[in-house]
Amino acid sequence: MKTTTINFVDNATTKEAGIYAMKYGWAFAKGVCREVNEFVHRLPWVCLGAMLIIATLVSYVCIAKARAERDKSCKRQMELQTQVEHLSCVVESERSAK
């Protein structure tokens, strides 16, 4: 591993500070990716199991949301259907009364 010195700049402009942030942010991202890659190569079954558990939980949450939405719409449909039936009964009774 190559060792380099860190340059501290006391009076950096905004542009220079942005460049330093991008430069060291990129170095941080590369380091994190390297560590994750090493962990996955050391313990692939743990990572596979974790991904399987996460995917299962996410699918259960999505299915639960879809079922709740379906139940809500079915309830609203039944309310509207009942209202239509009541109104049609009222209309029929008015017609037969005439």
C-alpha positions in Angstrom: 0.0 0.0 0.0 1.3 3.4 -1.0 1.6 5.9 1.8 1.1 9.6 0.9 1.2 12.7 3.1 -1.9 14.7 3.8 -1.8 18.4 2.9 -3.8 20.6 5.3 -5.0 23.8 3.7 -6.1 26.5 6.1 -7.4 29.1 3.6 -8.9 27.0 0.9 -11.5 28.5 -1.4 -14.9 27.0 -1.9 -13.9 25.4 -5.2 -10.8 23.9 -3.6 -12.8 22.7 -0.6 -15.3 21.0 -3.0 -12.5 19.3 -4.9 -11.0 18.0 -1.6 -14.4 16.8 -0.5 -14.9 15.0 -3.8 -11.4 13.5 -3.7 -11.6 12.2 -0.1 -15.3 11.2 -0.6 -14.2 9.1 -3.5 -11.4 7.5 -1.5 -13.9 6.8 1.4 -16.3 5.1 -1.1 -13.6 3.0 -2.6 -12.5 1.9 0.9 -16.0 0.9 1.9 -16.5 -1.0 -1.3 -13.2 -2.8 -0.8 -14.2 -3.8 2.8 -17.7 -5.0 1.7 -16.1 -7.0 -1.1 -13.6 -8.7 1.3 -16.5 -9.5 3.7 -18.6 -11.0 1.0 -15.7 -13.1 -0.2 -15.0 -14.3 3.4 -18.6 -15.1 4.4 -20.7 -15.5 1.2 -23.4 -17.7 2.9 -24.0 -15.1 5.6 -24.5 -12.4 3.0 -26.8 -14.7 0.9 -28.8 -15.5 4.0 -29.1 -11.9 5.0 -30.2 -10.9 1.5 -32.8 -13.7 1.5 -34.2 -12.6 4.9 -34.3 -8.9 3.8 -36.0 -9.8 0.5 -38.6 -12.0 2.3 -39.4 -9.2 4.8 -39.7 -6.6 2.1 -42.1 -8.9 0.1 -44.2 -9.5 3.2 -44.5 -5.7 3.8 -45.4 -5.1 0.1 -48.0 -7.9 0.1 -49.5 -6.5 3.4 -49.8 -3.0 1.9 -51.4 -4.4 -1.2 -53.9 -6.5 0.8 -54.8 -3.5 3.0 -55.4 -1.4 -0.1 -57.5 -4.1 -1.6 -59.6 -4.5 1.5 -60.1 -0.8 1.8 -61.3 -0.5 -1.8 -63.6 -3.6 -1.4 -65.1 -2.0 1.7 -65.7 1.3 -0.1 -67.2 -0.7 -3.1 -69.6 -2.5 -0.7 -70.7 0.8 0.9 -71.3 2.3 -2.5 -73.2 -0.8 -3.7 -75.4 -0.7 -0.6 -76.1 3.0 -1.2 -77.0 2.3 -4.8 -79.4 -0.5 -3.7 -81.1 1.8 -1.2 -81.4 4.6 -3.7 -82.8 2.2 -6.3 -85.4 0.9 -3.8 -86.4 4.5 -3.1 -86.8 5.3 -6.8 -88.8 2.1 -7.3 -91.1 2.9 -4.4 -91.7 6.4 -5.7 -92.5 5.1 -9.2 -94.9 2.5 -7.8 -96.6 5.1 -5.6 -97.5 7.3 -8.6 
